[in-house]
């Protein structure tokens, strides 16, 4: 087989493939063996009719036609590997010669993954939630605990944020009650932001005994409703005084305010650190997308969208949820459900292209031990042997894509260790603290990074293993293997 490559406009290339007549003869033999299984002739067992007999009876045309149909995908795959074509869609194939006799020639127009650059990725400044505990944070935590022992007392003044109301509420759409919003003697803390977006604004300034009417849209819905709210009582929370005695009496593990503050500061710090770490990948991805101006190819978006939809369906099935019933309950058509994920799919494609660009710009390699480590990790996850997973990837020509996924993981790791992290006030966040780095007595770095989200290298595993299972359950005959 001979092949050549021509670059076209618009992230497309054209492969030219020529299969010599002697080589294609093996494919014709294979086609005749397949036809023999479909034809019954007296004196011959099923599938054992010799080629000469079949050729005399039906001619070579049907076998050649089937050979072209069956063999072109294999020759195309070889050409794709030979020229390292990064396909993102099914190629358009045009057989240009050899339909009747002689060498077989065909063209394949291939849409390929665009190669982009991401200017400025090394100087990214990523904003994360602050990881330091301020006095306001500590005061809020103290007040939250003190409220547990607080006492509600009536107040004779207009309603303010933080007050506790006892209300009767009715919400109607026409003559129909809005489910869950028709209630008596309901206790509500002003400032919680429940019911509607402007509910707190509507009740603020009113007093006990007032009856309010207004139109607003309940949370989680799109249609407005007519509200009637009667204010039965307005109360404020009187919290106990924070003293060492109160701490000792109510928080048995501490004897003083100072001890309690130290514990609160530690727990708040851990919570803030965890919250910041959980946002690292998402914030880096957002910043990369901001530097990426390319319009994502439709083929890549559709492939990503399909993968996301399948993943969601599998999650529903695992939880025992019927997708059809869920769509009906939420008032969605299947098309709406799918399209609702298109934005996420477009984002995923942009991140994919950007991380590949960073990996290329930084010349990040994937060494043999990286692959072996990934096979070992997947073997543990899937309960199989690493060598079997490796063979599955090799048989299904999926190793290049796995290498690309590992390079993307390395690109993300590079960014995590090189971008600047700041809090909302613009103050630098200590990378060692954020990533869990420690140092030994001599100042050498010890990597104790917490687990964090990485680029998903498992996205193609299930498909690869499924393809490998199919090939194992439908093996070629010994004759095919030998030929």
C-alpha positions in Angstrom: 0.0 0.0 0.0 1.2 3.5 -0.8 -0.2 6.7 0.6 0.4 10.4 0.5 -1.1 13.4 2.3 -2.3 16.8 1.1 -3.2 19.7 3.4 -6.6 21.4 2.7 -8.2 24.5 4.1 -10.3 24.5 7.2 -8.6 21.9 9.3 -8.9 19.2 6.6 -6.4 17.0 4.9 -6.8 14.6 2.0 -5.2 11.1 2.0 -4.4 9.4 -1.3 -4.2 5.6 -1.0 -3.2 3.0 -3.6 -3.4 -0.7 -2.9 -1.4 -2.9 -5.3 -3.3 -5.6 -7.1 -1.3 -8.4 -5.5 -2.0 -7.1 -2.0 -5.7 -6.5 -2.8 -6.0 -10.1 -4.0 -5.9 -11.2 -0.3 -8.9 -9.1 0.4 -10.8 -10.7 -2.6 -10.0 -14.1 -1.2 -11.4 -13.0 2.1 -14.5 -11.7 0.5 -15.0 -15.0 -1.4 -14.8 -16.9 1.9 -17.4 -14.6 3.4 -19.7 -15.2 0.4 -19.2 -18.9 0.6 -20.9 -18.8 4.1 -24.0 -17.3 2.5 -24.3 -19.7 -0.5 -25.3 -23.3 -0.4 -24.3 -25.6 -3.3 -25.0 -29.3 -3.6 -21.9 -31.4 -2.7 -20.2 -28.7 -0.5 -20.5 -28.0 3.2 -21.6 -24.6 4.2 -18.7 -22.1 3.9 -16.4 -24.6 2.1 -17.3 -23.8 -1.5 -13.9 -23.2 -3.3 -13.2 -19.8 -4.8 -12.9 -21.2 -8.3 -16.4 -22.7 -8.1 -17.9 -19.5 -6.8 -16.1 -17.3 -9.3 -17.4 -19.5 -12.1 -20.9 -19.2 -10.8 -21.2 -15.5 -9.8 -18.0 -14.0 -11.3 -15.5 -11.9 -9.5 -17.5 -8.7 -9.4 -19.5 -9.3 -6.2 -16.4 -10.4 -4.3 -14.4 -7.4 -5.5 -17.2 -5.1 -4.5 -17.4 -6.6 -1.1 -13.6 -6.6 -0.7 -13.5 -2.8 -1.5 -16.2 -2.2 1.0 -14.6 -4.3 3.8 -10.9 -3.5 3.2 -10.9 0.2 2.6 -11.5 1.0 6.4 -8.4 -1.1 7.2 -6.2 0.6 4.5 -7.5 4.0 5.6 -6.6 3.2 9.2 -3.1 2.3 8.2 -2.7 5.5 6.2 -4.0 7.5 9.2 -1.4 5.9 11.4 1.3 6.3 8.9 0.7 10.1 8.5 -0.3 10.7 12.1 -3.7 12.1 11.1 -5.6 13.3 14.2 -9.2 12.5 13.0 -12.2 14.2 14.7 -14.8 12.9 12.3 -15.5 10.0 9.9 -13.6 10.7 6.6 -15.3 11.1 3.3 -14.0 8.3 1.1 -14.1 8.4 -2.8 -12.9 5.3 -4.6 -11.2 6.6 -7.8 -9.9 3.4 -9.4 -9.9 -0.3 -9.2 -13.7 -1.0 -9.0 -13.4 -3.4 -11.9 -9.7 -4.5 -12.0 -6.2 -3.5 -11.2 -4.9 -1.6 -8.2 -7.5 0.0 -5.9 -7.1 3.7 -5.4 -9.2 6.0 -3.1 -9.1 9.5 -1.6 -10.2 10.3 1.9 -11.0 13.8 3.0 -10.4 14.0 6.7 -11.4 16.7 9.3 -8.6 16.9 11.8 -8.2 18.4 15.2 -7.0 22.0 14.9 -3.6 22.9 16.3 -3.8 26.2 18.2 -1.5 28.4 20.3 -2.5 29.9 23.7 -0.7 33.2 24.1 0.0 34.3 27.6 -0.8 31.0 29.3 2.5 31.2 31.4 1.4 34.5 33.0 -2.1 33.5 34.0 -3.3 35.0 37.3 -5.9 32.7 38.8 -8.3 34.1 41.4 -9.4 31.6 44.1 -11.3 32.0 47.4 -9.1 33.3 50.2 -7.5 30.6 52.3 -6.8 32.8 55.3 -9.3 33.2 58.1 -10.2 36.8 58.8 -11.8 38.3 61.9 -15.2 38.5 60.1 -15.0 34.8 59.3 -14.3 34.0 63.0 -17.0 36.3 64.2 -19.6 34.7 61.9 -18.6 31.2 63.1 -18.9 32.3 66.7 -22.3 34.0 66.1 -23.6 30.9 64.4 -22.8 28.7 67.4 -24.0 31.3 69.9 -27.4 31.4 68.1 -27.9 27.8 69.1 -28.3 29.0 72.6 -30.0 32.2 71.8 -33.6 33.3 72.7 -36.1 34.9 70.3 -37.7 38.1 71.6 -40.4 40.2 70.1 -39.5 43.6 68.7 -41.8 46.6 68.1 -40.1 48.1 65.0 -40.0 47.7 61.2 -38.5 44.4 59.9 -34.7 44.4 59.4 -32.4 41.8 57.8 -31.7 39.1 60.4 -35.1 39.3 62.0 -37.2 36.2 62.5 -40.7 36.4 61.2 -43.8 34.3 61.9 -46.0 34.6 58.8 -49.1 33.2 57.0 -48.4 33.0 53.3 -50.6 32.3 50.2 -49.3 32.1 46.6 -51.7 31.7 43.7 -51.6 31.5 40.0 -55.1 32.3 39.0 -57.2 30.2 41.3 -54.5 27.5 41.7 -52.3 27.4 44.8 -48.5 27.2 44.1 -47.3 23.9 45.7 -45.3 24.4 48.9 -46.0 28.1 49.2 -49.3 28.2 51.1 -48.5 27.9 54.8 -49.5 29.2 58.2 -47.3 30.2 61.1 -44.1 29.7 59.1 -40.9 30.8 60.7 -38.6 32.7 58.3 -35.3 34.5 58.8 -35.0 37.6 56.7 -31.9 37.5 54.5 -32.0 33.9 53.6 -33.1 34.6 50.1 -35.7 31.9 49.9 -39.2 32.0 48.3 -38.5 34.6 45.6 -35.5 36.7 44.5 -37.2 39.8 46.0 -39.1 38.3 49.0 -36.7 39.8 51.6 -37.0 43.2 49.9 -40.8 42.9 50.0 -41.1 42.2 53.7 -38.3 44.5 54.9 -39.7 47.6 56.5 -43.1 46.1 57.3 -44.2 45.5 60.9 -46.1 42.9 62.9 -49.8 42.9 61.9 -49.2 44.1 58.4 -50.6 42.2 55.4 -48.6 42.5 52.2 -49.6 41.7 48.6 -47.2 41.6 45.7 -46.4 39.7 42.5 -43.2 37.7 42.2 -41.7 34.6 40.7 -41.1 31.7 43.0 -37.6 30.2 43.1 -37.2 27.4 40.6 -40.1 28.4 38.4 -40.6 30.7 35.5 -44.1 32.0 36.0 -45.0 34.7 38.5 -47.5 34.2 41.3 -49.7 36.5 43.4 -48.5 36.5 47.0 -50.4 37.5 50.2 -48.2 37.6 53.3 -49.5 38.4 56.8 -46.8 39.3 59.4 -47.9 37.7 62.7 -44.7 38.3 64.7 -41.3 40.0 64.3 -38.5 38.7 66.6 -34.8 39.1 67.0 -32.3 36.6 68.3 -30.7 37.5 71.6 -27.5 35.6 71.7 -25.7 34.9 75.0 -22.6 36.8 75.9 -19.4 35.1 74.9 -17.4 34.3 78.0 -15.0 31.6 79.2 -17.9 30.4 81.5 -20.3 30.1 78.5 -17.6 28.2 76.5 -16.9 25.8 79.4 -20.6 25.2 80.1 -21.7 24.8 76.5 -18.7 23.5 74.6 -17.3 20.7 76.8 -14.1 20.2 75.0 -12.9 23.8 75.6 -12.5 25.9 78.7 -11.8 29.3 77.3 -12.8 31.6 74.5 -9.2 31.5 73.3 -9.1 27.7 73.0 -12.4 27.8 71.1 -11.2 30.5 68.8 -8.1 28.5 68.0 -10.2 25.4 67.1 -12.6 27.5 65.0 -9.7 29.1 63.2 -8.2 25.7 62.4 -11.4 24.2 61.1 -12.3 27.3 59.1 -8.8 27.3 57.6 -9.2 23.7 56.5 -12.6 24.4 55.0 -11.3 27.4 53.1 -8.3 25.5 51.8 -10.5 22.7 50.6 -12.9 25.1 48.9 -10.0 26.8 47.1 -8.4 23.5 46.0 -11.7 22.3 44.6 -11.8 25.3 42.3 -8.2 25.2 41.0 -8.9 23.1 37.8 -12.2 24.9 37.0 -10.6 28.4 37.3 -7.5 27.4 35.3 -9.8 26.0 32.6 -11.9 29.2 32.5 -8.7 31.3 32.2 -7.4 29.1 29.3 -10.7 29.5 27.5 -10.4 33.2 27.9 -7.1 33.0 25.9 -8.6 30.7 23.3 -10.3 32.5 20.4 -11.0 29.5 18.2 -14.5 28.4 17.3 -14.7 24.8 18.4 -15.2 22.4 15.4 -18.8 21.1 15.2 -17.6 17.5 14.9 -15.6 17.7 18.2 -18.5 19.5 20.0 -21.0 16.8 18.8 -18.6 14.0 19.9 -18.1 15.7 23.3 -21.9 16.3 23.6 -22.7 12.7 22.8 -20.2 11.5 25.5 -21.7 13.8 28.1 -25.2 12.7 27.3 -24.2 9.0 27.5 -22.5 9.7 30.8 -25.6 11.4 32.2 -27.8 8.5 31.1 -25.5 6.0 32.7 -25.6 8.0 36.0 -29.4 8.0 35.9 -29.5 4.2 35.3 -27.0 3.6 38.1 -29.3 5.6 40.4 -32.4 3.7 39.2 -33.9 6.8 37.6 -36.0 6.4 34.4 -34.8 9.1 32.1 -38.1 9.3 30.2 -40.1 9.8 33.5 -37.5 12.4 34.6 -37.8 14.4 31.4 -41.6 14.3 31.7 -41.5 15.5 35.3 -39.1 18.3 34.4 -41.1 19.3 31.3 -38.2 18.7 28.9 -38.1 17.2 25.5 -35.2 14.9 24.7 -33.8 17.5 22.3 -33.9 20.2 25.0 -32.1 17.8 27.4 -29.4 17.2 24.9 -29.0 20.8 23.8 -28.8 21.9 27.5 -25.4 20.3 27.6 -24.0 21.8 24.4 -22.4 24.8 26.2 -20.5 22.4 28.4 -19.5 20.4 25.4 -18.1 23.5 23.7 -16.2 24.4 26.8 -14.8 20.9 27.0 -13.5 21.1 23.4 -11.9 24.5 24.0 -10.1 23.1 27.1 -9.0 20.1 25.2 -7.4 22.2 22.4 -5.8 24.6 24.9 -4.2 21.9 27.1 -2.8 20.2 24.0 -1.4 23.5 22.9 0.3 24.0 26.3 1.7 20.5 26.2 3.1 21.1 22.8 4.5 24.5 23.7 6.2 23.1 26.8 7.4 20.0 25.0 5.9 17.8 27.7 6.9 14.1 27.0 5.1 10.9 27.7 7.7 8.3 28.7 7.1 4.5 28.6 6.9 4.5 32.4 4.0 7.1 32.2 2.0 4.7 30.0 2.8 1.7 32.2 1.8 3.7 35.3 -1.5 4.6 33.6 -2.1 0.9 32.6 -1.5 -0.1 36.2 -3.8 2.5 37.5 -6.6 1.5 35.1 -6.0 -2.2 35.9 -6.6 -1.5 39.6 -9.7 0.5 38.8 -11.2 -2.0 36.4 -10.1 -5.2 38.2 -8.0 -6.4 35.3 -4.4 -7.1 34.5 -2.3 -4.2 33.3 -0.9 -6.2 30.4 -4.5 -7.0 29.2 -5.4 -3.3 29.2 -2.2 -2.4 27.4 -3.0 -5.1 24.7 -6.5 -3.8 24.4 -5.3 -0.3 23.7 -2.7 -1.5 21.2 -5.2 -3.7 19.4 -7.6 -0.9 19.0 -5.0 1.7 18.0 -6.0 3.8 21.1 -2.5 4.3 22.4 -2.0 7.7 20.7 -5.2 9.1 22.2 -4.1 7.8 25.6 -0.8 9.5 25.2 -2.6 12.7 24.3 -4.7 12.4 27.4 -1.7 11.9 29.6 0.0 14.9 28.0 -3.0 17.0 28.8 -2.8 15.9 32.4 0.8 17.0 32.4 -0.1 20.3 30.8 -2.6 20.9 33.6 -0.1 19.9 36.2 2.4 22.3 34.7 -0.1 25.1 34.9 -1.0 24.3 38.5 2.7 24.7 39.3 3.4 27.9 37.3 0.3 30.2 37.3 -0.1 32.8 39.9 -2.9 32.2 42.5 -4.5 35.2 44.2 -7.4 35.8 46.5 -10.4 38.2 45.6 -8.4 41.1 47.2 -5.5 40.4 44.8 -3.2 39.0 47.5 -0.9 36.2 46.5 -1.9 32.8 47.8 1.0 30.6 49.0 1.4 27.8 46.5 3.0 25.5 49.0 0.1 25.8 51.3 -2.5 25.6 48.5 -0.9 22.4 47.0 0.1 20.8 50.3 3.8 21.1 49.7 6.1 20.6 52.7 9.9 20.8 53.0 12.4 18.7 54.9 14.9 20.2 57.4 17.3 21.0 54.5 14.6 22.9 52.6 14.1 20.2 50.0 10.6 20.1 48.5 8.3 17.2 49.5 5.3 16.7 47.4 2.2 16.0 49.5 -0.3 17.5 47.2 -4.0 16.7 47.9 -5.9 14.8 45.3 -7.3 17.2 42.7 -9.2 16.8 39.5 -7.1 16.0 36.5 -7.8 15.6 32.8 -10.0 12.6 32.4 -7.9 9.8 30.9 -10.7 7.3 31.4 -13.0 8.8 28.7 -11.9 6.3 26.1 -11.3 3.3 28.4 -14.8 1.9 28.3 -15.0 2.2 24.5 -11.6 0.6 24.1 -12.4 -2.3 26.4 -15.8 -2.7 24.7 -14.1 -2.8 21.2 -11.6 -5.3 22.5 -14.4 -7.5 23.9 -16.1 -7.4 20.5 -13.0 -8.5 18.7 -12.5 -11.3 21.2 -16.0 -12.6 20.8 -15.9 -12.3 17.0 -12.4 -13.5 16.2 -11.3 -14.0 12.6 -11.1 -17.6 11.4 -7.7 -19.3 11.3 -7.6 -18.9 7.5 -8.2 -15.1 7.9 -5.5 -14.8 10.5 -3.0 -16.7 8.3 -3.8 -14.7 5.2 
